[in-house]
Amino acid sequence: MATAIAAKTVERSSSIDDAMEVLFGKLDEAIDDMESGRVQTIEEAWKEIDSI
């Protein structure tokens, strides 16, 4: 039982680490876009969201 719990904890931690890596990557892209002047208006963003 302890082995199953330990395996589950490691798997969950790995998933969180992976998710954080993706999140920080997206944040870096967004910062780069803002610094380069590549931004959307709020209207463009809502149109993109509505098309999903």
PDB file of N, CA, C and O in Angstrom:
ATOM      1  N   MET A   1       0.825  -1.200   0.000  1.00  0.00           N
ATOM      2  CA  MET A   1       0.000   0.000   0.000  1.00  0.00           C
ATOM      3  C   MET A   1       0.860   1.252   0.000  1.00  0.00           C
ATOM      4  O   MET A   1       0.568   2.202  -0.726  1.00  0.00           O
ATOM      5  N   ALA A   2       1.926   1.268   0.811  1.00  0.00           N
ATOM      6  CA  ALA A   2       2.806   2.440   0.876  1.00  0.00           C
ATOM      7  C   ALA A   2       3.468   2.699  -0.469  1.00  0.00           C
ATOM      8  O   ALA A   2       3.677   3.851  -0.849  1.00  0.00           O
ATOM      9  N   THR A   3       3.802   1.619  -1.200  1.00  0.00           N
ATOM     10  CA  THR A   3       4.426   1.769  -2.515  1.00  0.00           C
ATOM     11  C   THR A   3       3.461   2.432  -3.481  1.00  0.00           C
ATOM     12  O   THR A   3       3.871   3.290  -4.262  1.00  0.00           O
ATOM     13  N   ALA A   4       2.198   2.060  -3.448  1.00  0.00           N
ATOM     14  CA  ALA A   4       1.197   2.649  -4.323  1.00  0.00           C
ATOM     15  C   ALA A   4       1.012   4.124  -4.008  1.00  0.00           C
ATOM     16  O   ALA A   4       0.882   4.941  -4.920  1.00  0.00           O
ATOM     17  N   ILE A   5       1.000   4.468  -2.752  1.00  0.00           N
ATOM     18  CA  ILE A   5       0.857   5.872  -2.359  1.00  0.00           C
ATOM     19  C   ILE A   5       2.073   6.669  -2.807  1.00  0.00           C
ATOM     20  O   ILE A   5       1.932   7.781  -3.316  1.00  0.00           O
ATOM     21  N   ALA A   6       3.267   6.112  -2.622  1.00  0.00           N
ATOM     22  CA  ALA A   6       4.489   6.801  -3.040  1.00  0.00           C
ATOM     23  C   ALA A   6       4.508   6.990  -4.547  1.00  0.00           C
ATOM     24  O   ALA A   6       4.886   8.060  -5.025  1.00  0.00           O
ATOM     25  N   ALA A   7       4.112   5.986  -5.299  1.00  0.00           N
ATOM     26  CA  ALA A   7       4.080   6.093  -6.758  1.00  0.00           C
ATOM     27  C   ALA A   7       3.085   7.152  -7.193  1.00  0.00           C
ATOM     28  O   ALA A   7       3.359   7.923  -8.112  1.00  0.00           O
ATOM     29  N   LYS A   8       1.949   7.197  -6.550  1.00  0.00           N
ATOM     30  CA  LYS A   8       0.929   8.184  -6.873  1.00  0.00           C
ATOM     31  C   LYS A   8       1.442   9.595  -6.576  1.00  0.00           C
ATOM     32  O   LYS A   8       1.201  10.515  -7.357  1.00  0.00           O
ATOM     33  N   THR A   9       2.137   9.769  -5.469  1.00  0.00           N
ATOM     34  CA  THR A   9       2.680  11.074  -5.097  1.00  0.00           C
ATOM     35  C   THR A   9       3.724  11.534  -6.108  1.00  0.00           C
ATOM     36  O   THR A   9       3.723  12.700  -6.504  1.00  0.00           O
ATOM     37  N   VAL A  10       4.607  10.645  -6.530  1.00  0.00           N
ATOM     38  CA  VAL A  10       5.629  10.993  -7.515  1.00  0.00           C
ATOM     39  C   VAL A  10       4.979  11.359  -8.837  1.00  0.00           C
ATOM     40  O   VAL A  10       5.383  12.326  -9.481  1.00  0.00           O
ATOM     41  N   GLU A  11       3.968  10.589  -9.249  1.00  0.00           N
ATOM     42  CA  GLU A  11       3.278  10.862 -10.505  1.00  0.00           C
ATOM     43  C   GLU A  11       2.586  12.217 -10.449  1.00  0.00           C
ATOM     44  O   GLU A  11       2.660  12.977 -11.415  1.00  0.00           O
ATOM     45  N   ARG A  12       1.926  12.536  -9.362  1.00  0.00           N
ATOM     46  CA  ARG A  12       1.232  13.804  -9.219  1.00  0.00           C
ATOM     47  C   ARG A  12       2.232  14.955  -9.243  1.00  0.00           C
ATOM     48  O   ARG A  12       1.990  15.980  -9.880  1.00  0.00           O
ATOM     49  N   SER A  13       3.351  14.784  -8.550  1.00  0.00           N
ATOM     50  CA  SER A  13       4.380  15.817  -8.519  1.00  0.00           C
ATOM     51  C   SER A  13       4.931  16.063  -9.911  1.00  0.00           C
ATOM     52  O   SER A  13       5.139  17.208 -10.311  1.00  0.00           O
ATOM     53  N   SER A  14       5.164  14.996 -10.639  1.00  0.00           N
ATOM     54  CA  SER A  14       5.670  15.111 -12.004  1.00  0.00           C
ATOM     55  C   SER A  14       4.664  15.860 -12.874  1.00  0.00           C
ATOM     56  O   SER A  14       5.049  16.706 -13.681  1.00  0.00           O
ATOM     57  N   SER A  15       3.399  15.558 -12.714  1.00  0.00           N
ATOM     58  CA  SER A  15       2.361  16.225 -13.489  1.00  0.00           C
ATOM     59  C   SER A  15       2.312  17.711 -13.168  1.00  0.00           C
ATOM     60  O   SER A  15       2.156  18.538 -14.066  1.00  0.00           O
ATOM     61  N   ILE A  16       2.443  18.050 -11.903  1.00  0.00           N
ATOM     62  CA  ILE A  16       2.446  19.455 -11.496  1.00  0.00           C
ATOM     63  C   ILE A  16       3.671  20.160 -12.065  1.00  0.00           C
ATOM     64  O   ILE A  16       3.570  21.282 -12.561  1.00  0.00           O
ATOM     65  N   ASP A  17       4.830  19.504 -11.995  1.00  0.00           N
ATOM     66  CA  ASP A  17       6.044  20.095 -12.561  1.00  0.00           C
ATOM     67  C   ASP A  17       5.900  20.319 -14.061  1.00  0.00           C
ATOM     68  O   ASP A  17       6.311  21.358 -14.578  1.00  0.00           O
ATOM     69  N   ASP A  18       5.320  19.355 -14.759  1.00  0.00           N
ATOM     70  CA  ASP A  18       5.106  19.488 -16.197  1.00  0.00           C
ATOM     71  C   ASP A  18       4.160  20.647 -16.498  1.00  0.00           C
ATOM     72  O   ASP A  18       4.402  21.441 -17.407  1.00  0.00           O
ATOM     73  N   ALA A  19       3.092  20.731 -15.730  1.00  0.00           N
ATOM     74  CA  ALA A  19       2.124  21.809 -15.936  1.00  0.00           C
ATOM     75  C   ALA A  19       2.753  23.175 -15.664  1.00  0.00           C
ATOM     76  O   ALA A  19       2.495  24.135 -16.391  1.00  0.00           O
ATOM     77  N   MET A  20       3.569  23.260 -14.628  1.00  0.00           N
ATOM     78  CA  MET A  20       4.235  24.529 -14.324  1.00  0.00           C
ATOM     79  C   MET A  20       5.214  24.910 -15.429  1.00  0.00           C
ATOM     80  O   MET A  20       5.342  26.088 -15.763  1.00  0.00           O
ATOM     81  N   GLU A  21       5.904  23.929 -15.995  1.00  0.00           N
ATOM     82  CA  GLU A  21       6.835  24.204 -17.084  1.00  0.00           C
ATOM     83  C   GLU A  21       6.097  24.772 -18.297  1.00  0.00           C
ATOM     84  O   GLU A  21       6.559  25.726 -18.922  1.00  0.00           O
ATOM     85  N   VAL A  22       4.946  24.177 -18.622  1.00  0.00           N
ATOM     86  CA  VAL A  22       4.134  24.679 -19.730  1.00  0.00           C
ATOM     87  C   VAL A  22       3.637  26.086 -19.422  1.00  0.00           C
ATOM     88  O   VAL A  22       3.689  26.969 -20.279  1.00  0.00           O
ATOM     89  N   LEU A  23       3.154  26.294 -18.202  1.00  0.00           N
ATOM     90  CA  LEU A  23       2.645  27.599 -17.796  1.00  0.00           C
ATOM     91  C   LEU A  23       3.715  28.676 -17.892  1.00  0.00           C
ATOM     92  O   LEU A  23       3.462  29.757 -18.422  1.00  0.00           O
ATOM     93  N   PHE A  24       4.915  28.386 -17.379  1.00  0.00           N
ATOM     94  CA  PHE A  24       5.997  29.367 -17.447  1.00  0.00           C
ATOM     95  C   PHE A  24       6.433  29.610 -18.888  1.00  0.00           C
ATOM     96  O   PHE A  24       6.826  30.724 -19.234  1.00  0.00           O
ATOM     97  N   GLY A  25       6.369  28.591 -19.722  1.00  0.00           N
ATOM     98  CA  GLY A  25       6.690  28.768 -21.141  1.00  0.00           C
ATOM     99  C   GLY A  25       5.708  29.717 -21.808  1.00  0.00           C
ATOM    100  O   GLY A  25       6.102  30.598 -22.573  1.00  0.00           O
ATOM    101  N   LYS A  26       4.424  29.530 -21.511  1.00  0.00           N
ATOM    102  CA  LYS A  26       3.393  30.418 -22.066  1.00  0.00           C
ATOM    103  C   LYS A  26       3.571  31.847 -21.550  1.00  0.00           C
ATOM    104  O   LYS A  26       3.380  32.808 -22.295  1.00  0.00           O
ATOM    105  N   LEU A  27       3.932  31.979 -20.288  1.00  0.00           N
ATOM    106  CA  LEU A  27       4.153  33.296 -19.712  1.00  0.00           C
ATOM    107  C   LEU A  27       5.341  33.979 -20.387  1.00  0.00           C
ATOM    108  O   LEU A  27       5.278  35.171 -20.688  1.00  0.00           O
ATOM    109  N   ASP A  28       6.416  33.241 -20.626  1.00  0.00           N
ATOM    110  CA  ASP A  28       7.573  33.802 -21.331  1.00  0.00           C
ATOM    111  C   ASP A  28       7.193  34.277 -22.728  1.00  0.00           C
ATOM    112  O   ASP A  28       7.618  35.349 -23.161  1.00  0.00           O
ATOM    113  N   GLU A  29       6.386  33.474 -23.439  1.00  0.00           N
ATOM    114  CA  GLU A  29       5.924  33.868 -24.773  1.00  0.00           C
ATOM    115  C   GLU A  29       5.100  35.147 -24.707  1.00  0.00           C
ATOM    116  O   GLU A  29       5.267  36.040 -25.537  1.00  0.00           O
ATOM    117  N   ALA A  30       4.221  35.237 -23.733  1.00  0.00           N
ATOM    118  CA  ALA A  30       3.365  36.420 -23.594  1.00  0.00           C
ATOM    119  C   ALA A  30       4.197  37.658 -23.289  1.00  0.00           C
ATOM    120  O   ALA A  30       3.932  38.732 -23.829  1.00  0.00           O
ATOM    121  N   ILE A  31       5.195  37.516 -22.433  1.00  0.00           N
ATOM    122  CA  ILE A  31       6.065  38.652 -22.112  1.00  0.00           C
ATOM    123  C   ILE A  31       6.833  39.092 -23.349  1.00  0.00           C
ATOM    124  O   ILE A  31       6.945  40.286 -23.624  1.00  0.00           O
ATOM    125  N   ASP A  32       7.367  38.121 -24.099  1.00  0.00           N
ATOM    126  CA  ASP A  32       8.087  38.438 -25.339  1.00  0.00           C
ATOM    127  C   ASP A  32       7.172  39.162 -26.325  1.00  0.00           C
ATOM    128  O   ASP A  32       7.586  40.134 -26.957  1.00  0.00           O
ATOM    129  N   ASP A  33       5.922  38.690 -26.459  1.00  0.00           N
ATOM    130  CA  ASP A  33       4.966  39.333 -27.362  1.00  0.00           C
ATOM    131  C   ASP A  33       4.696  40.769 -26.944  1.00  0.00           C
ATOM    132  O   ASP A  33       4.665  41.663 -27.790  1.00  0.00           O
ATOM    133  N   MET A  34       4.503  41.001 -25.663  1.00  0.00           N
ATOM    134  CA  MET A  34       4.235  42.362 -25.190  1.00  0.00           C
ATOM    135  C   MET A  34       5.435  43.272 -25.406  1.00  0.00           C
ATOM    136  O   MET A  34       5.283  44.423 -25.815  1.00  0.00           O
ATOM    137  N   GLU A  35       6.627  42.756 -25.133  1.00  0.00           N
ATOM    138  CA  GLU A  35       7.831  43.563 -25.321  1.00  0.00           C
ATOM    139  C   GLU A  35       8.064  43.901 -26.797  1.00  0.00           C
ATOM    140  O   GLU A  35       8.654  44.933 -27.119  1.00  0.00           O
ATOM    141  N   SER A  36       7.597  43.026 -27.689  1.00  0.00           N
ATOM    142  CA  SER A  36       7.776  43.248 -29.125  1.00  0.00           C
ATOM    143  C   SER A  36       6.601  43.994 -29.751  1.00  0.00           C
ATOM    144  O   SER A  36       6.611  44.281 -30.948  1.00  0.00           O
ATOM    145  N   GLY A  37       5.598  44.305 -28.945  1.00  0.00           N
ATOM    146  CA  GLY A  37       4.438  45.043 -29.449  1.00  0.00           C
ATOM    147  C   GLY A  37       3.410  44.173 -30.143  1.00  0.00           C
ATOM    148  O   GLY A  37       2.498  44.698 -30.782  1.00  0.00           O
ATOM    149  N   ARG A  38       3.530  42.865 -30.038  1.00  0.00           N
ATOM    150  CA  ARG A  38       2.556  41.953 -30.638  1.00  0.00           C
ATOM    151  C   ARG A  38       1.460  41.680 -29.610  1.00  0.00           C
ATOM    152  O   ARG A  38       1.553  40.743 -28.817  1.00  0.00           O
ATOM    153  N   VAL A  39       0.439  42.502 -29.639  1.00  0.00           N
ATOM    154  CA  VAL A  39      -0.657  42.362 -28.676  1.00  0.00           C
ATOM    155  C   VAL A  39      -1.989  42.396 -29.415  1.00  0.00           C
ATOM    156  O   VAL A  39      -2.081  42.912 -30.529  1.00  0.00           O
ATOM    157  N   GLN A  40      -3.012  41.846 -28.787  1.00  0.00           N
ATOM    158  CA  GLN A  40      -4.365  41.856 -29.324  1.00  0.00           C
ATOM    159  C   GLN A  40      -5.193  42.883 -28.565  1.00  0.00           C
ATOM    160  O   GLN A  40      -4.961  43.156 -27.388  1.00  0.00           O
ATOM    161  N   THR A  41      -6.153  43.437 -29.270  1.00  0.00           N
ATOM    162  CA  THR A  41      -7.137  44.251 -28.567  1.00  0.00           C
ATOM    163  C   THR A  41      -8.074  43.293 -27.844  1.00  0.00           C
ATOM    164  O   THR A  41      -8.107  42.102 -28.154  1.00  0.00           O
ATOM    165  N   ILE A  42      -8.821  43.799 -26.900  1.00  0.00           N
ATOM    166  CA  ILE A  42      -9.762  42.957 -26.155  1.00  0.00           C
ATOM    167  C   ILE A  42     -10.829  42.398 -27.097  1.00  0.00           C
ATOM    168  O   ILE A  42     -11.294  41.273 -26.914  1.00  0.00           O
ATOM    169  N   GLU A  43     -11.213  43.177 -28.095  1.00  0.00           N
ATOM    170  CA  GLU A  43     -12.215  42.716 -29.056  1.00  0.00           C
ATOM    171  C   GLU A  43     -11.677  41.526 -29.867  1.00  0.00           C
ATOM    172  O   GLU A  43     -12.403  40.559 -30.098  1.00  0.00           O
ATOM    173  N   GLU A  44     -10.404  41.595 -30.302  1.00  0.00           N
ATOM    174  CA  GLU A  44      -9.801  40.493 -31.032  1.00  0.00           C
ATOM    175  C   GLU A  44      -9.716  39.234 -30.161  1.00  0.00           C
ATOM    176  O   GLU A  44      -9.953  38.121 -30.632  1.00  0.00           O
ATOM    177  N   ALA A  45      -9.381  39.429 -28.911  1.00  0.00           N
ATOM    178  CA  ALA A  45      -9.273  38.290 -27.999  1.00  0.00           C
ATOM    179  C   ALA A  45     -10.631  37.622 -27.806  1.00  0.00           C
ATOM    180  O   ALA A  45     -10.719  36.394 -27.808  1.00  0.00           O
ATOM    181  N   TRP A  46     -11.695  38.416 -27.637  1.00  0.00           N
ATOM    182  CA  TRP A  46     -13.028  37.840 -27.444  1.00  0.00           C
ATOM    183  C   TRP A  46     -13.491  37.119 -28.710  1.00  0.00           C
ATOM    184  O   TRP A  46     -14.134  36.074 -28.616  1.00  0.00           O
ATOM    185  N   LYS A  47     -13.174  37.660 -29.898  1.00  0.00           N
ATOM    186  CA  LYS A  47     -13.540  36.975 -31.145  1.00  0.00           C
ATOM    187  C   LYS A  47     -12.848  35.621 -31.213  1.00  0.00           C
ATOM    188  O   LYS A  47     -13.456  34.632 -31.622  1.00  0.00           O
ATOM    189  N   GLU A  48     -11.582  35.573 -30.815  1.00  0.00           N
ATOM    190  CA  GLU A  48     -10.841  34.319 -30.833  1.00  0.00           C
ATOM    191  C   GLU A  48     -11.442  33.324 -29.848  1.00  0.00           C
ATOM    192  O   GLU A  48     -11.570  32.141 -30.162  1.00  0.00           O
ATOM    193  N   ILE A  49     -11.808  33.792 -28.668  1.00  0.00           N
ATOM    194  CA  ILE A  49     -12.423  32.925 -27.661  1.00  0.00           C
ATOM    195  C   ILE A  49     -13.766  32.406 -28.144  1.00  0.00           C
ATOM    196  O   ILE A  49     -14.073  31.227 -27.967  1.00  0.00           O
ATOM    197  N   ASP A  50     -14.573  33.270 -28.752  1.00  0.00           N
ATOM    198  CA  ASP A  50     -15.894  32.872 -29.224  1.00  0.00           C
ATOM    199  C   ASP A  50     -15.821  31.855 -30.362  1.00  0.00           C
ATOM    200  O   ASP A  50     -16.750  31.068 -30.544  1.00  0.00           O
ATOM    201  N   SER A  51     -14.728  31.862 -31.130  1.00  0.00           N
ATOM    202  CA  SER A  51     -14.617  30.938 -32.255  1.00  0.00           C
ATOM    203  C   SER A  51     -14.218  29.526 -31.837  1.00  0.00           C
ATOM    204  O   SER A  51     -14.220  28.612 -32.661  1.00  0.00           O
ATOM    205  N   ILE A  52     -13.879  29.343 -30.572  1.00  0.00           N
ATOM    206  CA  ILE A  52     -13.455  28.020 -30.094  1.00  0.00           C
ATOM    207  C   ILE A  52     -14.635  27.122 -29.865  1.00  0.00           C
ATOM    208  O   ILE A  52     -14.466  25.971 -29.462  1.00  0.00           O
TER     209      ILE A  52
END
